[in-house]
Amino acid sequence: MAAPEPKHWTEKLQSFDRRWIFLAMGFAIVLPLLFPINLPIKPSPMVQAGFYTVEALQPGDVVFVSVDLEPASTPELEPYFRSVMLQLKRKNVKLVIATTWYAAPPLVERWIREMIENPIAPEGTPGYTAPLDADGKPMYDRAYKKNEDYVWLGFREGKAAVISGLGSDLRGTFDNRAADGTPLDAIPIMNGKKQLKDFKLLVLISAGFPGIKEYVQQVQSRYNLRMVGATTAVSTTDLAPYYQAGQLLGLSGGLAAAAEYETMVGKPGLATQAADVLNVSHLVVILAIVFGNFIFFVGRRRKARR
């Protein structure tokens, strides 16, 4: 009896243990975090537009910030929040912060403590070179004081209806009080701030509904508001047409765009590290697809010749 023909190398590789792929993906995720590659990052036009819109603000301008998200979306949106807060604070811009998501207040209050009431990049921060102001002096951020440099309005239920109300009567929507109970009339930076159109810019950080789309639909065209936004990667395609139509002056979509924004602000952070992870892990996936298809077609060609 003839010995069985040994398996061809293509047949052996077709039974390749897929756990090796999982191991390779694990290394692709862990190693760039431990040993950053620092691959070059080129900001997209939408990210650049948002950055320069914020950069055009002047000291003392008051900006409305809507943070509409839940903890699950923080990996994509917290890096942008950190970068844009650094940019706003080093320009000494005043902040009025609110949310239309019931799950957001504990998260936003923690961010306020960590990134607004404390400096993000004071003088001497490693890896950060502060930009220069008109007089050639470096611009660093500082600790902001509640109800003096920033106001936290808190949460209001009502979704799109609340956003519509902010456009016509911001004070009435929040019962003329900040989240800590302070009357808005007693807060100097709220002087003359009765509607969204009274702010120099709206910075919208949105993980879904309600969020950027509802701000555009409910108030942007009605009051001709200047708005920039950041959203999750999955929502970017839905919101990009608003940027193309000029209703959004800039848009940062997902973790990769957050890394681009960090690059422009000048302080690399978690998103920049994650960009290396994304690039390397995508490379592993591409190589696995190419390798699998190569084995398949070589094996099929061999069988056709037999």
For each residue, the residues with C-beta under 8 A, 3 or more apart:
1:
2:
3:
4:
5:
6:
7: 11 12
8: 11 12 299 302
9: 12 13
10: 13 14 295 298 299 302
11: 7 8 14 15 299
12: 7 8 9 15 16
13: 9 10 16 295
14: 10 11 295 296 299
15: 11 12
16: 12 13 20
17: 20
18: 21 22
19: 22 23
20: 16 17 23 24
21: 18 24 25 284 288
22: 18 19 25 26
23: 19 20 26 27
24: 20 21 27 28 284 288
25: 21 22 28 29 281 284 285
26: 22 23 29 30
27: 23 24 30 31
28: 24 25 31 32 277 280 281 283 284
29: 25 26 32 33 277 280 281
30: 26 27 33 34
31: 27 28 34 35 280
32: 28 29 35 36 37 273 276 277 279 280
33: 29 30 36 273 276 277
34: 30 31
35: 31 32
36: 32 33 272 273 276
37: 32 276 279 280
38: 272 276
39: 275 276 279
40:
41: 259 260 263 272 275
42: 260
43: 47 48 51 260 261 263 264
44: 47 48 257 260
45: 48 49
46: 49 50 240 243 250 251 252 253 257
47: 43 44 50 51 250 251 252 257 260 261 264
48: 43 44 45 51 52 250 264
49: 45 46 52 53 228 243 249 250 251
50: 46 47 53 54 228 229 230 249 250 251 252 261
51: 43 47 48 54 55 87 250 261 264 265
52: 48 49 55 56 250
53: 49 50 56 201 226 228 249 250
54: 50 51 57 84 87 88 91 201 203 228 250
55: 51 52 87 91
56: 52 53
57: 54 61 63 88 91 93 200 201
58: 61 91
59: 91 92 93
60: 92 93 94
61: 57 58 93 94 200 201
62: 93 94 95 96 189 193 198 199 200
63: 57 88 93 94 95 96 199 200 201 202 203
64: 96 98 196 199 201 202 203
65: 95 96 97 98 202 203 204 205
66: 97 98 99 100 202 203 204 205 206 211 215
67: 81 97 98 99 101 104 107 108 111 205
68: 99 100 101 104 204 205 206 207 208 210 211
69: 73 74 77 101 103 104 107 205 206 207
70: 73 101 103 104 107 207
71: 74 103 107
72: 207
73: 69 70 76 77 207 208 232
74: 69 71 77 78 107
75: 78 255 270 274
76: 73 79 80 207 232 233 254 255 258
77: 69 73 74 80 81 205 207 230 231 232 258
78: 74 75 81 82 111 270
79: 76 82 83 255 258 259 261 262 269 270 271 274
80: 76 77 83 84 205 230 252 257 258 261 271
81: 67 77 78 84 85 111 115 205 230
82: 78 79 85 86 115 120 269
83: 79 80 86 87 258 261 262 265 267 269 271
84: 54 80 81 87 88 203 230 261 265
85: 81 82 88 89 115 116 120 141
86: 82 83 89 90 115 120 121 141 265 267
87: 51 54 55 83 84 90 91 265
88: 54 57 63 84 85 91 93 95 203
89: 85 86 92 93 116 119 120 141 142 144
90: 86 87 121 130 131 139 140 141
91: 54 55 57 58 59 87 88 139
92: 59 60 89
93: 57 59 60 61 62 63 88 89
94: 60 61 62 63 149 150 189
95: 62 63 65 88 116 144 149 150 151
96: 62 63 64 65 150 151 153 189 190 193 199
97: 65 66 67 108 112 150 151 152 153
98: 64 65 66 67 152 153 154 155 156 166 174
99: 66 67 68 104 105 108 154 155
100: 66 68 155 156 157 158 159 162 163 210 211
101: 67 68 69 70 104 155 207 210
102: 105 155 157
103: 69 70 71 106 107
104: 67 68 69 70 99 101 107 108 155
105: 99 102 108 109 154 155 179
106: 103 109 110
107: 67 69 70 71 74 103 104 110 111
108: 67 97 99 104 105 111 112 152
109: 105 106 112 113 152
110: 106 107 113 114
111: 67 78 81 107 108 114 115 116
112: 97 108 109 115 116 117 150 152
113: 109 110 116 117 118
114: 110 111 117 118
115: 81 82 85 86 111 112 118 120
116: 85 89 95 111 112 113 144 150
117: 112 113 114 143 144 145 146
118: 113 114 115 143
119: 89 122 140 141 142 143
120: 82 85 86 89 115 141 267
121: 86 90 125 128 130 140 141 267
122: 119 125 140 141 142
123: 130 138 140
124:
125: 121 122 128 267
126:
127: 267 268
128: 121 125 266 267
129: 138 266
130: 90 121 123 138 139 140 266
131: 90 138 139 266
132: 136 137 138 139
133: 136 137 138 139
134:
135:
136: 132 133
137: 132 133
138: 123 129 130 131 132 133
139: 90 91 130 131 132 133
140: 90 119 121 122 123 130
141: 85 86 89 90 119 120 121 122
142: 89 119 122
143: 117 118 119
144: 89 95 116 117 148 149 150
145: 117 148 149 150
146: 117 149 150 151 152 180
147: 150 151 178 180 182 186 187
148: 144 145 187 188 189
149: 94 95 144 145 146 189
150: 94 95 96 97 112 116 144 145 146 147 189
151: 95 96 97 146 147 178 184 187 189 190
152: 97 98 108 109 112 146 178 179 180
153: 96 97 98 156 174 178 179
154: 98 99 105 174 178 179
155: 98 99 100 101 102 104 105
156: 98 100 153 162 173 174
157: 100 102 162
158: 100 161 162 165
159: 100 162 163 209 210 214
160: 163 164 210 214 217 218
161: 158 164 165
162: 100 156 157 158 159 165 166 173 210
163: 100 159 160 166 167 210 214 215 218 219
164: 160 161 167 168 218 219
165: 158 161 162 168 169 170 172 173
166: 98 162 163 169 170 173 195 196 219
167: 163 164 195 196 197 218 219 222 223 225
168: 164 165 195
169: 165 166 172 173 194 195
170: 165 166 173 174 193 194 195 196 198
171: 174 176 184 193 194
172: 165 169 175 176
173: 156 162 165 166 169 170
174: 98 153 154 156 170 171 177 178 184
175: 172
176: 171 172 183 184 185
177: 174 181 182 183 184
178: 147 151 152 153 154 174 181 182 184 187
179: 105 152 153 154
180: 146 147 152
181: 177 178
182: 147 177 178 186 187
183: 176 177 186 187
184: 151 171 174 176 177 178 187 190 193
185: 176 190
186: 147 182 183
187: 147 148 151 178 182 183 184 190
188: 148 191
189: 62 94 96 148 149 150 151 193
190: 96 151 184 185 187 193
191: 188
192: 198
193: 62 96 170 171 184 189 190 198 199
194: 169 170 171 198
195: 166 167 168 169 170 198 223
196: 64 166 167 170 199 202 219 223 225
197: 167 223 224 225
198: 62 170 192 193 194 195
199: 62 63 64 96 193 196 202
200: 57 61 62 63 226
201: 53 54 57 61 63 64 226 227 228
202: 63 64 65 66 196 199 215 225 226 227 228
203: 54 63 64 65 66 84 88 227 228 229
204: 65 66 68 211 212 215 227 228 229 230
205: 65 66 67 68 69 77 80 81 229 230 231
206: 66 68 69 211 212 213 229 230 231 235
207: 68 69 70 72 73 76 77 101 211 231 232 235
208: 68 73 211 232 235
209: 159 213 214
210: 68 100 101 159 160 162 163 213 214
211: 66 68 100 204 206 207 208 214 215 231 235
212: 204 206 215 216 227 229 231 235 239 242 248
213: 206 209 210 216 217 238 239 242
214: 159 160 163 209 210 211 217 218
215: 66 163 202 204 211 212 218 219 220 225 227 229
216: 212 213 219 220 221 227 242 247 248
217: 160 213 214 220
218: 160 163 164 167 214 215 222
219: 163 164 166 167 196 215 216 222 223 225
220: 215 216 217 223 224 225 227 247
221: 216 224 247
222: 167 218 219
223: 167 195 196 197 219 220
224: 197 220 221
225: 167 196 197 202 215 219 220
226: 53 200 201 202 249
227: 201 202 203 204 212 215 216 220 247 248 249
228: 49 50 53 54 201 202 203 204 248 249 250 251
229: 50 203 204 205 206 212 215 239 248 250 251 252
230: 50 77 80 81 84 204 205 206 251 252 253 257 258 261
231: 77 205 206 207 211 212 235 236 239 251 252 253 254
232: 73 76 77 207 208 235 236 253 254
233: 76 236 253 254 255 256 257
234: 254
235: 206 207 208 211 212 231 232 238 239 253
236: 231 232 233 239 240 251 253 254 257
237: 240
238: 213 235 241
239: 212 213 229 231 235 236 242 243 248 251 253
240: 46 236 237 243 244 251 253
241: 238 244 245
242: 212 213 216 239 245 247 248 251
243: 46 49 239 240 246 247 248 249 250 251
244: 240 241
245: 241 242
246: 243 249
247: 216 220 221 227 242 243
248: 212 216 227 228 229 239 242 243 251
249: 49 50 53 226 227 228 243 246
250: 46 47 48 49 50 51 52 53 54 228 229 243
251: 46 47 49 50 228 229 230 231 236 239 240 242 243 248 257
252: 46 47 50 80 229 230 231 257 258 260 261
253: 46 230 231 232 233 235 236 239 240 257
254: 76 231 232 233 234 236 257 258
255: 75 76 79 233 258 259 271 274 275 278
256: 233 259 260 271 275 278
257: 44 46 47 80 230 233 236 251 252 253 254 260 261
258: 76 77 79 80 83 230 252 254 255 261 262 271
259: 41 79 255 256 262 263 268 271 272 274 275
260: 41 42 43 44 47 252 256 257 263 264
261: 43 47 50 51 79 80 83 84 230 252 257 258 264 265 271
262: 79 83 258 259 265 267 268 269 271 272
263: 41 43 259 260 266 268 272
264: 43 47 48 51 260 261
265: 51 83 84 86 87 261 262
266: 128 129 130 131 263
267: 83 86 120 121 125 127 128 262
268: 127 259 262 263 272 273
269: 79 82 83 262 272 273
270: 75 78 79 273 274
271: 79 80 83 255 256 258 259 261 262 274 275
272: 36 38 41 259 262 263 268 269 275 276
273: 32 33 36 268 269 270 276 277
274: 75 79 255 259 270 271 277 278
275: 39 41 255 256 259 271 272 278 279
276: 32 33 36 37 38 39 272 273 279 280
277: 28 29 32 33 273 274 280 281
278: 255 256 274 275 281 282
279: 32 37 39 275 276 282 283
280: 28 29 31 32 37 276 277 283 284
281: 25 28 29 277 278 284 285
282: 278 279 285 286
283: 28 279 280 286 287
284: 21 24 25 28 280 281 287 288
285: 25 281 282 288 289
286: 282 283 289 290
287: 283 284 290 291
288: 21 24 284 285 291 292
289: 285 286 292 293
290: 286 287 293 294
291: 287 288 294 295
292: 288 289 295 296
293: 289 290 296 297
294: 290 291 297 298
295: 10 13 14 291 292 298 299
296: 14 292 293 299 300
297: 293 294 300 301
298: 10 294 295 301 302
299: 8 10 11 14 295 296 302 303
300: 296 297 303 304
301: 297 298 304 305
302: 8 10 298 299 305 306
303: 299 300 306
304: 300 301
305: 301 302
306: 302 303
